[in-house]
Amino acid sequence: MKIELTHFSAAIVFAFFASIVFGITQKNEPKEMIRYGVKCFGMFFGGVIAASWVMWLLKH
């Protein structure tokens, strides 16, 4: 079995797992961990979208 990811899907998978690690390591209470993890994922996702638009604008 071979998994082929696009750059976008690889970035989202990375954001997901990095957000889990950040949430666990940076906060003490489970509710705070989840909230911080979701916030980090949103920031990663927003960064990916913003970077993709910048790269598109540079290309055109």
A tleap script that builds the chain and sets N, CA, C and O, in Angstrom:
source leaprc.protein.ff14SB
mol = sequence {
  NMET LYS ILE GLU LEU THR HIE PHE SER ALA
  ALA ILE VAL PHE ALA PHE PHE ALA SER ILE
  VAL PHE GLY ILE THR GLN LYS ASN GLU PRO
  LYS GLU MET ILE ARG TYR GLY VAL LYS CYS
  PHE GLY MET PHE PHE GLY GLY VAL ILE ALA
  ALA SER TRP VAL MET TRP LEU LEU LYS CHIE
}
set mol.1.N position { 0.842 -1.172 0.000 }
set mol.1.CA position { 0.000 0.000 0.000 }
set mol.1.C position { 0.893 1.244 0.000 }
set mol.1.O position { 1.834 1.346 0.787 }
set mol.2.N position { 0.587 2.169 -0.880 }
set mol.2.CA position { 1.370 3.387 -1.002 }
set mol.2.C position { 0.447 4.589 -0.873 }
set mol.2.O position { -0.588 4.672 -1.535 }
set mol.3.N position { 0.839 5.512 -0.014 }
set mol.3.CA position { 0.057 6.732 0.181 }
set mol.3.C position { 0.790 7.877 -0.498 }
set mol.3.O position { 1.961 8.135 -0.219 }
set mol.4.N position { 0.089 8.556 -1.389 }
set mol.4.CA position { 0.656 9.714 -2.055 }
set mol.4.C position { -0.129 10.951 -1.640 }
set mol.4.O position { -1.333 11.046 -1.876 }
set mol.5.N position { 0.559 11.882 -1.027 }
set mol.5.CA position { -0.075 13.107 -0.559 }
set mol.5.C position { 0.338 14.287 -1.432 }
set mol.5.O position { 1.478 14.377 -1.888 }
set mol.6.N position { -0.599 15.174 -1.649 }
set mol.6.CA position { -0.258 16.433 -2.303 }
set mol.6.C position { 0.432 17.327 -1.268 }
set mol.6.O position { 0.446 17.006 -0.080 }
set mol.7.N position { 0.991 18.425 -1.712 }
set mol.7.CA position { 1.611 19.343 -0.772 }
set mol.7.C position { 0.587 19.864 0.234 }
set mol.7.O position { 0.884 19.991 1.422 }
set mol.8.N position { -0.607 20.161 -0.244 }
set mol.8.CA position { -1.655 20.680 0.631 }
set mol.8.C position { -2.058 19.649 1.688 }
set mol.8.O position { -2.132 19.972 2.873 }
set mol.9.N position { -2.318 18.417 1.262 }
set mol.9.CA position { -2.737 17.400 2.232 }
set mol.9.C position { -1.613 17.048 3.200 }
set mol.9.O position { -1.879 16.755 4.366 }
set mol.10.N position { -0.369 17.070 2.745 }
set mol.10.CA position { 0.764 16.815 3.646 }
set mol.10.C position { 0.871 17.926 4.689 }
set mol.10.O position { 1.162 17.659 5.855 }
set mol.11.N position { 0.638 19.166 4.273 }
set mol.11.CA position { 0.683 20.287 5.218 }
set mol.11.C position { -0.435 20.182 6.249 }
set mol.11.O position { -0.228 20.500 7.420 }
set mol.12.N position { -1.604 19.745 5.828 }
set mol.12.CA position { -2.729 19.596 6.754 }
set mol.12.C position { -2.484 18.445 7.733 }
set mol.12.O position { -2.801 18.567 8.916 }
set mol.13.N position { -1.933 17.346 7.261 }
set mol.13.CA position { -1.592 16.221 8.153 }
set mol.13.C position { -0.549 16.677 9.163 }
set mol.13.O position { -0.661 16.375 10.351 }
set mol.14.N position { 0.469 17.405 8.697 }
set mol.14.CA position { 1.476 17.936 9.612 }
set mol.14.C position { 0.831 18.864 10.642 }
set mol.14.O position { 1.124 18.766 11.833 }
set mol.15.N position { -0.039 19.759 10.189 }
set mol.15.CA position { -0.704 20.693 11.092 }
set mol.15.C position { -1.512 19.951 12.148 }
set mol.15.O position { -1.527 20.343 13.314 }
set mol.16.N position { -2.180 18.884 11.740 }
set mol.16.CA position { -2.993 18.104 12.673 }
set mol.16.C position { -2.139 17.512 13.791 }
set mol.16.O position { -2.448 17.671 14.972 }
set mol.17.N position { -1.060 16.826 13.405 }
set mol.17.CA position { -0.235 16.170 14.414 }
set mol.17.C position { 0.581 17.167 15.240 }
set mol.17.O position { 0.774 16.960 16.438 }
set mol.18.N position { 1.057 18.234 14.622 }
set mol.18.CA position { 1.777 19.262 15.367 }
set mol.18.C position { 0.851 19.935 16.377 }
set mol.18.O position { 1.276 20.251 17.488 }
set mol.19.N position { -0.388 20.155 16.011 }
set mol.19.CA position { -1.353 20.775 16.913 }
set mol.19.C position { -1.638 19.882 18.114 }
set mol.19.O position { -1.796 20.373 19.232 }
set mol.20.N position { -1.703 18.590 17.889 }
set mol.20.CA position { -1.892 17.649 19.005 }
set mol.20.C position { -0.717 17.753 19.973 }
set mol.20.O position { -0.908 17.855 21.185 }
set mol.21.N position { 0.488 17.727 19.433 }
set mol.21.CA position { 1.686 17.814 20.284 }
set mol.21.C position { 1.725 19.149 21.022 }
set mol.21.O position { 2.003 19.179 22.221 }
set mol.22.N position { 1.449 20.254 20.327 }
set mol.22.CA position { 1.458 21.560 20.980 }
set mol.22.C position { 0.420 21.626 22.098 }
set mol.22.O position { 0.706 22.136 23.181 }
set mol.23.N position { -0.767 21.119 21.842 }
set mol.23.CA position { -1.813 21.147 22.859 }
set mol.23.C position { -1.435 20.359 24.096 }
set mol.23.O position { -1.678 20.807 25.216 }
set mol.24.N position { -0.845 19.190 23.906 }
set mol.24.CA position { -0.470 18.336 25.029 }
set mol.24.C position { 0.688 18.935 25.816 }
set mol.24.O position { 0.688 18.893 27.046 }
set mol.25.N position { 1.668 19.488 25.121 }
set mol.25.CA position { 2.874 19.945 25.802 }
set mol.25.C position { 2.779 21.355 26.373 }
set mol.25.O position { 3.559 21.703 27.260 }
set mol.26.N position { 1.857 22.171 25.898 }
set mol.26.CA position { 1.833 23.569 26.315 }
set mol.26.C position { 0.786 23.882 27.386 }
set mol.26.O position { 0.895 24.907 28.060 }
set mol.27.N position { -0.209 23.041 27.557 }
set mol.27.CA position { -1.281 23.321 28.519 }
set mol.27.C position { -1.406 22.185 29.514 }
set mol.27.O position { -0.963 21.065 29.260 }
set mol.28.N position { -2.023 22.490 30.666 }
set mol.28.CA position { -2.112 21.507 31.749 }
set mol.28.C position { -3.467 20.820 31.850 }
set mol.28.O position { -3.526 19.626 32.142 }
set mol.29.N position { -4.539 21.537 31.618 }
set mol.29.CA position { -5.888 20.981 31.755 }
set mol.29.C position { -6.371 20.437 30.417 }
set mol.29.O position { -6.084 21.032 29.379 }
set mol.30.N position { -7.106 19.309 30.416 }
set mol.30.CA position { -7.585 18.726 29.152 }
set mol.30.C position { -8.398 19.689 28.286 }
set mol.30.O position { -8.242 19.704 27.065 }
set mol.31.N position { -9.263 20.489 28.908 }
set mol.31.CA position { -10.073 21.436 28.145 }
set mol.31.C position { -9.180 22.482 27.469 }
set mol.31.O position { -9.408 22.846 26.315 }
set mol.32.N position { -8.170 22.960 28.190 }
set mol.32.CA position { -7.230 23.927 27.629 }
set mol.32.C position { -6.406 23.293 26.507 }
set mol.32.O position { -6.119 23.939 25.499 }
set mol.33.N position { -6.028 22.028 26.689 }
set mol.33.CA position { -5.252 21.318 25.665 }
set mol.33.C position { -6.012 21.260 24.349 }
set mol.33.O position { -5.456 21.526 23.284 }
set mol.34.N position { -7.288 20.909 24.437 }
set mol.34.CA position { -8.110 20.796 23.229 }
set mol.34.C position { -8.282 22.165 22.582 }
set mol.34.O position { -8.126 22.308 21.370 }
set mol.35.N position { -8.603 23.165 23.391 }
set mol.35.CA position { -8.810 24.517 22.866 }
set mol.35.C position { -7.538 25.045 22.192 }
set mol.35.O position { -7.606 25.628 21.110 }
set mol.36.N position { -6.390 24.844 22.824 }
set mol.36.CA position { -5.126 25.318 22.263 }
set mol.36.C position { -4.761 24.534 20.999 }
set mol.36.O position { -4.259 25.109 20.033 }
set mol.37.N position { -5.014 23.223 21.007 }
set mol.37.CA position { -4.746 22.410 19.824 }
set mol.37.C position { -5.582 22.845 18.634 }
set mol.37.O position { -5.079 22.923 17.513 }
set mol.38.N position { -6.845 23.125 18.871 }
set mol.38.CA position { -7.735 23.594 17.794 }
set mol.38.C position { -7.276 24.965 17.302 }
set mol.38.O position { -7.287 25.230 16.099 }
set mol.39.N position { -6.875 25.832 18.222 }
set mol.39.CA position { -6.381 27.154 17.842 }
set mol.39.C position { -5.117 27.021 16.985 }
set mol.39.O position { -4.981 27.699 15.967 }
set mol.40.N position { -4.200 26.152 17.398 }
set mol.40.CA position { -2.964 25.944 16.626 }
set mol.40.C position { -3.278 25.387 15.238 }
set mol.40.O position { -2.679 25.810 14.249 }
set mol.41.N position { -4.212 24.446 15.161 }
set mol.41.CA position { -4.578 23.886 13.868 }
set mol.41.C position { -5.146 24.976 12.959 }
set mol.41.O position { -4.813 25.036 11.776 }
set mol.42.N position { -5.989 25.822 13.503 }
set mol.42.CA position { -6.545 26.923 12.724 }
set mol.42.C position { -5.470 27.877 12.228 }
set mol.42.O position { -5.532 28.358 11.096 }
set mol.43.N position { -4.487 28.149 13.075 }
set mol.43.CA position { -3.387 29.028 12.669 }
set mol.43.C position { -2.544 28.369 11.580 }
set mol.43.O position { -2.168 29.024 10.608 }
set mol.44.N position { -2.247 27.087 11.731 }
set mol.44.CA position { -1.513 26.358 10.696 }
set mol.44.C position { -2.288 26.378 9.381 }
set mol.44.O position { -1.727 26.666 8.323 }
set mol.45.N position { -3.576 26.070 9.458 }
set mol.45.CA position { -4.406 26.012 8.256 }
set mol.45.C position { -4.467 27.381 7.581 }
set mol.45.O position { -4.331 27.487 6.362 }
set mol.46.N position { -4.670 28.419 8.378 }
set mol.46.CA position { -4.682 29.771 7.829 }
set mol.46.C position { -3.353 30.145 7.201 }
set mol.46.O position { -3.316 30.813 6.168 }
set mol.47.N position { -2.262 29.719 7.821 }
set mol.47.CA position { -0.939 29.977 7.266 }
set mol.47.C position { -0.720 29.282 5.940 }
set mol.47.O position { -0.109 29.840 5.028 }
set mol.48.N position { -1.227 28.047 5.834 }
set mol.48.CA position { -1.107 27.303 4.576 }
set mol.48.C position { -1.893 28.002 3.469 }
set mol.48.O position { -1.405 28.143 2.348 }
set mol.49.N position { -3.106 28.437 3.785 }
set mol.49.CA position { -3.929 29.133 2.793 }
set mol.49.C position { -3.275 30.454 2.388 }
set mol.49.O position { -3.207 30.774 1.201 }
set mol.50.N position { -2.796 31.218 3.365 }
set mol.50.CA position { -2.149 32.501 3.064 }
set mol.50.C position { -0.889 32.297 2.220 }
set mol.50.O position { -0.664 33.024 1.253 }
set mol.51.N position { -0.077 31.318 2.581 }
set mol.51.CA position { 1.148 31.050 1.823 }
set mol.51.C position { 0.828 30.600 0.400 }
set mol.51.O position { 1.538 30.962 -0.538 }
set mol.52.N position { -0.231 29.818 0.235 }
set mol.52.CA position { -0.582 29.363 -1.108 }
set mol.52.C position { -1.034 30.530 -1.983 }
set mol.52.O position { -0.726 30.561 -3.175 }
set mol.53.N position { -1.762 31.493 -1.405 }
set mol.53.CA position { -2.170 32.666 -2.177 }
set mol.53.C position { -0.963 33.520 -2.543 }
set mol.53.O position { -0.884 34.032 -3.660 }
set mol.54.N position { -0.029 33.676 -1.622 }
set mol.54.CA position { 1.177 34.455 -1.918 }
set mol.54.C position { 1.958 33.801 -3.041 }
set mol.54.O position { 2.424 34.490 -3.949 }
set mol.55.N position { 2.111 32.480 -2.999 }
set mol.55.CA position { 2.830 31.785 -4.061 }
set mol.55.C position { 2.085 31.912 -5.389 }
set mol.55.O position { 2.715 32.056 -6.437 }
set mol.56.N position { 0.757 31.861 -5.358 }
set mol.56.CA position { -0.020 32.026 -6.595 }
set mol.56.C position { 0.181 33.420 -7.172 }
set mol.56.O position { 0.353 33.588 -8.379 }
set mol.57.N position { 0.155 34.430 -6.282 }
set mol.57.CA position { 0.351 35.807 -6.754 }
set mol.57.C position { 1.749 36.002 -7.333 }
set mol.57.O position { 1.909 36.713 -8.325 }
set mol.58.N position { 2.758 35.387 -6.733 }
set mol.58.CA position { 4.116 35.508 -7.260 }
set mol.58.C position { 4.257 34.846 -8.625 }
set mol.58.O position { 5.039 35.299 -9.460 }
set mol.59.N position { 3.511 33.787 -8.849 }
set mol.59.CA position { 3.581 33.065 -10.115 }
set mol.59.C position { 2.915 33.864 -11.232 }
set mol.59.O position { 3.358 33.811 -12.379 }
set mol.60.N position { 1.872 34.591 -10.910 }
set mol.60.CA position { 1.105 35.304 -11.947 }
set mol.60.C position { 1.478 36.719 -11.981 }
set mol.60.O position { 0.941 37.479 -12.787 }
savepdb mol mol.pdb
quit
